[in-house]
């Protein structure tokens, strides 16, 4: 289990480091804490839509076009 409350138990710490959400030593700063909160909020919004597509089509491809 992570000592950082924003990090969910099933999340990959190494992936979060690669994405620069966590520092190399596994810490989180205030800017990335806010960014992670935004990502969680977006996910809560789109998760039911993603599930509907998966139920209907059986598969789903996502592309990140963020700048």
C-alpha positions, 0 to 999 in steps of 0.5 A: 500500500502506498503512503501517499493517499492520492495513489491507489493501491493497484497503481504502478509506482514505476509508471507514475515515476515514468509519467513524472507524477512521482519524483524518482524517490517516489514523492509527489509535489503540490503541482502533480498532486493537483494534476493527479486529482484532475485525472481522477476527476476526468476518469470518474466522469468518463468511466461509465461511458467507457464501460458502455462502449466496452459492453457494446463493442467488446473492446476500446482504444483510447488516444491521448491528444493532450498537449 
